[in-house]
Every structure is written in C-alpha cells, then in structure tokens.
Amino acid sequence: MKQPRVAYLSVEFGAHPDWPIYAGGLGVLAGDILKTASDLHYPLIGLGLFYHNGYFTQIIEDGKQREEYPYYHPRDFGMTEVYKGEFTLGDETVHYIVWRAMVGRVPLYLIDSELHENTPEWKTTTYKLYTADRPERIRQEILLGIGGAQFLREVYPGYDVWHLNEGHSAFSGLALLREFLIAGMDWEEALQRVRRHLVFTTHTPVPAGNEVFDVSLAERYLRKWWEESGQPWDKVLDLASVQTEGGLSMTVIAIRLAGLTNAVSKKHGEVSRNMWKHIFDVPRADDVPIFHITNGVHVPTWAGDQMREIMSDVGGEGWETEVDNIDFWSSVILRKNHIKLAKSLQKKRLLLYLRRMGVRWNEDDLIVGFARRVAPYKRADLIARDPDRLGKLLDQGLRIIYSGKAHPADAKGHEIIENLHATIERYGWQDKIVYVPNYNMDVASYLVGGVDLWLNNPIPPKEASGTSGQKIIYNAGLNISILDGWWIEGYDGMNGWGWEGTGDDRDAEALITLMEQAYLIYRKHKQFWWEMVEHSFLTLAPQFNTVRMFKEYIDKMYMKVKTI
C-alpha cells in the first residue's frame, strides 16, 4: 500500500531556534516531527501560523518576569510568499497569505493575516502566539483551520491525511465537513468521509487545559459560515459537546471528527480514556477509542555536537534513521572514552555559556537542570522544601540551573518565578542556583547538552509525556523524575532515579533523598555513574526518539485511517 501523504497542522512549530513560531514542548515536538519526516524521506508538509511578535522575550528584573514583543517578518528568515487566499465569514471577508519555509526536505507553510485589506482586528490576529485575548485566539484558530483547509484543498489536494496536533486546528475538520455537505452528501456520509481524512493527537491530561470557546464568541464568527452548509448551527454545538464542556470544545470537535485519536504516553492514554469516556457511548473507559504513541525527540537536533560525532562515526551516512535500533546503541556505548570526552566538552560549553552570565562553576560540580514552562503543577520549588538538606548538597558541589517562561496572563506562574528568586536570595544561594532567562531552543541546547542530571517533578498525572528529559538520554546524562508521562515507561531502577508521587511533602522528602543518593554516586562512585549512563543508552535511547515515534504514526495512524 502506498504511503499516505500527510499535512501536519499545529499552532506552533519549534523547527528552528530563531523562528518566532514556538513557545514550548508542543511546538518543539512538531518541529522534531517535520525533521524526522525529512530524514525518512516521508511525504509530509507542515501548516501553521506566522507570529509577528512571536511568543515573547522574557526579561528577569529583580526576580520578576517582564515581557517584550519584538516585531518579526517572514522575510527576515528567508521565507517565501507562495499563496494568497480569502474566505468569508458571513458578511466579512478574511484575507491571508501563506509563507513557505523549508525544514530539511519538508516544506512548512505559515499563514499570515497582516494585510491592509483586512480589518484592524484581523490584520493583527497573527501577532502574538498564545494570546490571552479570547476573540483574537479564536480568530487565530479560524485562520489555521478554515484558511488552512482552503490552502490544502487548493494547493495540496493529494495530501489527504491531515494530522491535527492538539485541538487548535479542529476547525479544519469543520471546514472539510462543510465542504462535503455543500457538495450534496448527507450528514452521516460527510462525517464518515471526514474521518477518513483526519487523525488527532491530544496532549492535555486535565480537562481545564483543553481549549473551550464561549458559544456566543464562536457563533459571532462561525454561525453564518457554517449554515451555508445547509445544516443548523446546533449540529456544531452537538459536535463540541457544549452541554457537558461548558462551551465549544476544540478537543471534543477534533476527537469527534478524527478517524483515529492518540495520546502521547501509555499513562496519558489511560488518563485520556477516562477523561473522555463521557463523550462516547461505551460502558468502560477501556472501550474509549484512544490509544497511545509515546513522544520522542529528534536525536540529530538534541544530541550535542560531540555526541553527534560519535553517533555519526558509528552509523555512517544515514545514521539519523538508525536511532531506533538497539544494535546501533550497543555499538555507541562501546566507545566509553569517547562518550566521557564528549560529555566533558559539552559540559565545558555549558560552563562557558554560564560564565558569560557571570556564573563560575567547576566541571566536577554535579549540575542539575530544570527547564520548562513555569506552571504550578510542575513544582519548580519542590527541591527547596527542605532548605537545610538542599543547602548541604549545594555546599558540597551540587548546582542547579532553572529556566522557563510563565505565560504573560498566568499570575501564579509569575509568582513562582518571583518566589524562586526570593528563596535563592534568602539562603544566599546566588552562586549555586542560577535562573537562565528567556528559555528557548538555543538555551535548551546548552542545558541538555551539558547538565549531568535532569529534574522533573510534576503533580501526577498532569504530565502527558514530557520530552525535555528524553533529550538528556542522548547527551550522556541521567534523569531524576517522578513517575509520570514517558518516565513510567522508561525507568527500570538502574537508568536513573524515580519515585511514585504521593503529595507535596512526601514528594519533597523522596526527591531530596534521591538527590543525596545521586550526588553520592556522582562524587564517590563515578564508575557506577558511568555504568548507569551506559544502561540509560541501552534501555532508553532506542525507544524515546522520533524515528520510532514517527514509524508508529505511519503504521497506526496514517496507513489505517483511510480504511475506516
């Protein structure tokens, strides 16, 4: 059977560090998927939005986050205008252009509404990624969904599997359904036809994290457009489960319109089946048709330069596509001295980066990384709950790097950053714990390449997968993490440290105890530390990469959806 051609729709893409079209893990995963499709010569295109202000630039002043919004233009990054389109929403016409950027062999198309033909509100719609303004947010998702569907149907009609990365692009499914209805299909026939085109990946493990728009807001923009299909607006409200979700749920629309839906880790699959049981007519959560494909990372992007050299030497040309092969990693770990030298050089690169910030640490310090979006459930301050025990470790040579942005509208996230800085100052830890501002792909490359240990301690089961810790695997580092997301599948007792989450106090106690054990092994039993690193390579490296993940998408999603 011929491989289906795929359009991958996402509200953000971390495809290049400089492109202002990503905020965090969702976008980085999307970028990694495009790169993997390129490596595997798979017929896939990406489709998203271009944001003229990006997410934001984070400035930390006196321990407080401040946001700046530079202006960017697609031509700044060598992008090419390839298409100009328009669509009508009732009495209003929306104009847009599409830019093309190349991610290896894969084209990424970005929709932009900054055109003088548009009203002021539509002209500025593609300015801020993850804007807190709800009308602006729904306009963005209309552009991605309706404008994106129009572009794909006109320019890429042969790319007839659309992969929706989260619910932001669910309006593309509505646009397809509307098209089939206008063409004369009845409701059930049109619905079934749409399901043969769409696959959906959900990333959110808590109901509150799913995008829900007020019905009145959705109606304002979409009702007249939808009723041109000949079907009443109530059909959309029913698709979105307005009665149970409290509004127009983008996730529910995507689940209902997709032929196949996947979660992003085994645990997240269980959580999702329980969370969405109420929208399916099934007796048990196990009967909910949501399965899992665990996330991974693009190894050539996230392995440091020196580690990548070893992989290239072992695998030769095309090694990038061998990273899901255990024999490849068995050969890599035979180069023990090369791995140690590579880690040393990558750690020195991190130390030089920190030195430019005025931080002077030593190569024999045990450096711990904690970098991700700042949100209460991620518990950045958990390790500091026992300042006496942490203080002793810091005095002995433990060092911690924090980095991460709080959403501009997230007051609790801002408070976490302030409290963390206040704690560091209160205990005089300024030379032992550092907060690196403006976390992005560049900062991440320094951190994941150089740290010895990666810390992750969310409140379970709120981490759908997590991928930052997976990047550590390919840089000869180890993970210390609560058992949630991908780590439940990865941890075996010898390839890092893990514990079951039981609440803040017990988790803090478990974490500091494990950190003491890790420090002791690092300082006193270095040979055993390196044996753990080798075991981490063997048990984790073949599994948590995007080659394995993308092959699963091909087999379990793209090849199957056409047969539904």
N, C-alpha and C positions, 0 to 999 in steps of 0.2 A: 504493500500500500504506500502511495506517495506521501511524503511528509507534508502535513498541512502547513500552509503559510500563515503566519501569526502576526497580528498587530497587538502590541503590549501598551495598554493605556495606564498612565499613572499621573497623579497630580504633582509628583516631584521625581527628579532623576539626579542621583549623585554620580553622574557619568564622568565628570571632570572637576577637579577641585575648584577651578576658577569660575565655572558656570553658575550663575546665581539662581539655580532652579532646584535646589535641595535644601532641606532643613535637618534631616536626621536619618535614622535607620531605614525607614520606608523607602526613601529616595536612594540611599546607598545600595540597598538590595536591588532596586530597579536598575540602577546603573550597572551593577555586577551582572545582572541577567543579560543586558544588552551586550556586554563584553564577552560573556560566555557564549552567547549565540554567535558572535563574531568568530570566536576561537573554533567553534564546532561547525562553522560554515552553514548555520541553520537559517532558513528564510524567515526572518523576523524583522519588524520595524518597531520603533518606539514612537509614542504620541503623548505629548504633554502640553504644558503652557510655558511661555517665556515670561519671567517676572522682572520688570524693570528695576524694582528695588530689592529683589531677592527676598531672603528671609529677614535678616537684619545683621548688622555688625554689632557685636557685643563689646561694650566698654565697661570695665570694672573700675569704679572710683570710690575710694573709702569703703570698700566691701560691698558696694551696691552696683547692680546692673543698670546700665543705660544703653538705649538702642539708638543706632544711627542707620539711616537708609540712603546709601549712595544710589546714584542712577546708573543703570547699565543699558546698553543697546546690543541687540544680537550681532550687529556688525563688529562690535568690539572683540568678538570671539570668532570672527571669520565665518559666521553663519550666513547662509544664502536664502533669500526670499524665493519661494518656489510656487506659491499658490495664493490667490486672493478669493475669498468667498463671502457670502452673506446668507442670512436666514431671517425669517420673520417670526416674531412672537406677537401674534395678534396684530396690532396697528404699528408695531415697532420693528424696524429693520436693524439687525446687528451685523456689522462688518468686521472682518478679521483677515489677517494674513497668516501664512504659515512659513516658518523658517526651517531650514534643514541644517543639522549638524551631523557630523559623522563620528560614530563610536566604533573605531576599527572599521569593519566592513558593513556595519549596521547603521542605516540612517535613523536619526532621531528627529522627529518633526515637532515643532513647538508653535502653538497658536498664540497670537498676539493681537490684542484689540486696540492698541494705541494708534488710532486712526482718526483723522479730522472729520471723517464722515459720521463718526459715532457721537452720540450724546455724551456729555461730560462723565456721566456715571459709567457708561460702557467703555469710554476711552481709557479710564484709569482702572478698569477691572483687573487687568493683568499687571498690576504693580507689586502688590505685597503677597508673598506666599503665606498661607495660613492666616489671612487677615481675620481679625476678630469681628469685623463688620459683617453681620449676617446677610444683608442684601448683596453685598459685594461677594461674599462667599458663594451664595447660590448662583450668582452670575458667572463666577469662575467655573463652577461645575456644569453650568449650561453650555458655556463655551467649549469645555473639554468634551462634554457628552454629545451635544447636538452639533456643534461645529466640527468636532472630531469625527462623528459618524458621517456627516456630509462629505468631509475630506476623504475619508476611507472609501466610501461608496463610489466617489467620482474618480479618485486617483489610484486607489489600490483595491479594486473590486475583487481581485483574486486572493487577497489576504482576508479570508472569510472566517478565521477563528480570531475572536477578539478576547484578549486576556485582560480582565479588569483587576488591577492591583489596588485593592481596597474599594470602598463604595463610592468614592468621589466621582468616578466616571460612569456611574449607573445610568445616567440619562442617555448614554449611547445606546443602551438596550431599549429604553423607551422610544428613542428615535427610530430604531430598527423595527420595533413593533408597530409604530405609527405608519412607517413606510409600507409594511406588508398589509396593514388594514386598508390603507388608501388604495393599494393595488387590487383590493377586492377579496382578500382572504377573510374567512370568519375568525372569530376571536381565538378559538382553540387551535385552529390551523396556524394562525400567525404566531401564537405563543410557542407552539412546538417548533416552528421554523426558527424563531429567535434563539431558542435553547440549543439548537444545533450550531449556533454561531458563537455563543458566549461561554467562557469559563471565568470563574471568580475566585480570587484569593482573599480571604478575610484575615486581618492581622490583629483584631481587637478582642481581648478576653473579658472585657467588662461592658455591660450594657451602656453605661454613660459615655463610653469612648466612641460610640458609633454616631455617625453624622445624622442628625434629625433636624429637618427644617419645619418651621411653623407652617401649617396648612395655608394660612392666608398669604404668606410670603410666596410659597410655591404657586398658589393659584394666580397671584398677580402676574407672574411671568409666564406660566405654562398652560393655564387653562384653555385659552383660545387656541393656542398652538396645538394642544392635544385634541381638542374637539373637532379639528379639521379631519381627524381620522374617522369620524362618524360614530365614535364611542363616547359615552358620557365621562365626565371628569371623575365620577365616583369609581370608575374602573382603576384609575391611578391610585386613588386613596385606598382601595382594597388591596392592590398590589403591595403598597407600602405599609400595610397593617396599621393604619392611622389610629384605630381604636385602641390597640394594645401598646403602640410605641409612643403615643403622645405627639405625633407629628409625622411628617413624611420621612420615613427611614430609608436612607440611601443603601444601607446594608441589606435591608429586607428586600428592596427592589432588586438589588443585584442577585441575591440568593434565589429569588423567585424567577428571575429571567434567565439565569445561567443554567446550562445543562449540567455542569459539574461545579462543585464548590469544594475548596480545600482550606484547611487550617495550616499553620506553619510550624507545628511541632506535634508530637504524639499527645502530650498533655493538653496543648491548646485544642486539639481535635476533640478530646473528651469535654473540655470546658465549652467549646462551641456547640457541640451536640446538645448539651444540657441547656445552654443559653437560648438556643433557637428551636427547641422542641415545640414550643407553643405555636409556631407558625406552620408546623407540619401536622398532618392528620395521622400520627403514629402513636402506638401505645407506650414505647420506651425510648429513652434518649439514644440508645444504641441503634435504633432504627432510623435516626435522622441521617439523611444522605450527605454528610460532611465528613470527609476523610482528611488525612494529613500528609503533607510533603514538607519535611523539616527544612528550614532555611540553611543556607550555606554562604560562603564568601568566595569571591573571585581571587584565587591564590596569586596570580601574577600582579594584581593590584596591591594586595595587602601584605605579601611577604616582602621584607626589606631587601635592599639591593644585594647584600652579601648572601642572604639565604636564597635569594632567587638565582644567584650564580651557581650555587651548589645544585639546585634543582635542575638548572639548565645543563650542567655538566653531566648529571646522572641520566637525564631523559633525552638530551639532544633536541634537535629541532622538533617542535610539536609537543614538548613536554607538558605544555599547559593543559592538554586534553587527557593527560595520564594521571591527574592528581586524585582520581577516584579509585586508583589501582593500588592495592596493598603492597604488591611487589615493588612498585616504584618507591614507596616509602621505606620498605625494607632495605632497598639499596641506598636511599638517602642517609639513613641512620648509621650505616657502616662508616660514614665519613665523620666520625666523632670529633676529631680535632678540628676539622673544617667548620663544623657546626659551632664549636666553642669559640673559635676565632671570629666567625660571622656574628655571633651574638655579642661578643666583646666590641666589635667595630660598630654595630648598630646601637649598642648602649652608649658608646662614646659620642655618636652622632646626637643622641638624645641629650646627653650631658652638655654638649656644646650649645645646643639649642637653648637649654635652660640657663646656661652661663650668660647668653645674650640678654636674659631677663634678670641677671644679677644673682642667680641661684648657683651656688658652688657645692656640688655633691661629688662623692667619690665613686669610682667604678665598683668597688666592693660593697657599697651600700645595697641593701635589698630594696629595690624600687617597686612600689605598688601603684598600679594605675586604676583610676575610677573616672571614666569619662562617658557621658551620655546625656540625654535630655534631662533637665532638672525638673523632677516631679516628686510629689510627696511619697508615692508608693515605692520609689526607687531607693529611698532612705540613705542619702549620701552621708548622713552624720552617724550612722549606726555604729561604726567602729569607735567613735569618740564617746559612747555612752559610759565607758569606764576609763576616764582620763588618766587614772594612776597607772593602769596596766599598759595603756597605749603610750603614755609618756615614757615608761621604762624601755619599751621597744624602740621608740624614737631616739632615746639617749644612746642605745646600743648600735644604731645604724639602720633602722627602718626608715624609709622615706615614702611619702605619698604624694602623688600628682592627681589633682582634681581638674576636670574641665567639663563644661556643659553650659548650654543656654536654657534659660527659662522663657517660655512664651511671653511676649510683651503684656498680655492680658492676664497672666497667671500670677496673682498676688502671692499665693503660697510658694510658688517656685522662686520668686524674688526673695521672699523671706528666708528660704532655705539657704540661698547664696549668702545673704547678709549674716545669718546665724553661723554659718560655717566659717566665714571670715572672723566673726567675733570670737568664736571658740579658739581659732588659731592664735588670735592676738591675746586672749585671756590667759592662755597657758604658755605663751612665749614660744610657739612652735613655728614661727615665720621662716626659719631656716631649715625646717624639716618637713613641712607640708606646704605645697605650692598650688595655687589655683591659676591655671593657664587660661587666659580669656579667649573668647571667640573660637570656640571649638568648631572645627570643620575638617574636611578630608585631609588637608595638609597637616594640621595639628595631630590628627589621628595617626597619620603615617609615622610621625616621630614617636608617639606614645606606644603604639602596638609593636613597633619595631624594636624598641629599646627596653621597655619595662620587663622585670623578671616575673611579676605576678599580677594577674588581673582580677579585680574585686567586683563582685556583683551580688547585691543582697536586696532584691525587691521583695515586696509582700506577695507570697504565692497566693493564687495562681495568676498574678497580674502581668507576668512577663510572657507574652505569647511565644516568643522564641528567644530573641536577643541574638546579635551577631558579633558584637564587639569582642566578646571572649573567644569566639571562633578564630578571629584574626591572630590571636596570641599563639595558637597552636603552631602556625606556620612561621613563627619567629622565635622558636625555642624558648617560649615562656610557658608558665603554668597558670591554671585557673583556680581561684578560691571563690566558690559561689554557693549560694543557697540552691537547693534542688528545685528548680523551676525552669520552664522553657526547654531549650535544647540540652541543658546540662543534665537533666534527668536521663536522657538517652546516652549521654557521653560519659558520665562519671562512673568509674569502676572501682574506686577506692585506692588506686595506685597512680592515676594520671592527673592528680590534682587534689583539691580538698572540697568537700561538700557536706551540707547538713540539711536536715528537714526543718522547714520553717514552722515555728510554734508560737510566734508573737514577739514583739519588740524586745522585751527584757531577756527572754531565753535566747533569741537570735543574737543579740549583742554579746551575751556570755559565750555562746558557741563560736561566734566569729573571732573574738579576741583570743579564745583558747586555741583555735586552729591557726590563727596568725602567729601565735607564740611557737606552735609546733613547726610551722613553715619556716619561721626565722631561724629556729634551732637547726633544722636540716640544712638550710642555706649556709649558715655560718659554720657549723661543726661537722656536717656530713655531706660535703659538696659532691662526692662521688655518687651518693644516693640521690641527690638532687638531679644530677645528670641522667641517672637511670630512669628517674621519673619523667624527665623530658623526652627521652627515647621512647618510653612506653606511651607517652602522650602522642607522639608522632604516629606510632603504630596503630593505636586504638582510635584516634580521633581524626587524623589527617585524611584518610581515605573517605570519611563519611561527611564531614561538615564543610564541603566545598560546593560551588555552584555547578560544577560539571555533573556530579552525582544528582544534585537537585534538578538541574535542567533536563537531564535524561528522564527523570521521573515525571516532569511536566509533559515531556513528549509522549511517554508511554501511557500515563494515567489520565492525562487531560486532552492534549491536542489530538492524539490519534483516536481517542474514544468518543469525543463529543459529537463528531459527525455521524456516529452510529446510533445515537439516542433516539 
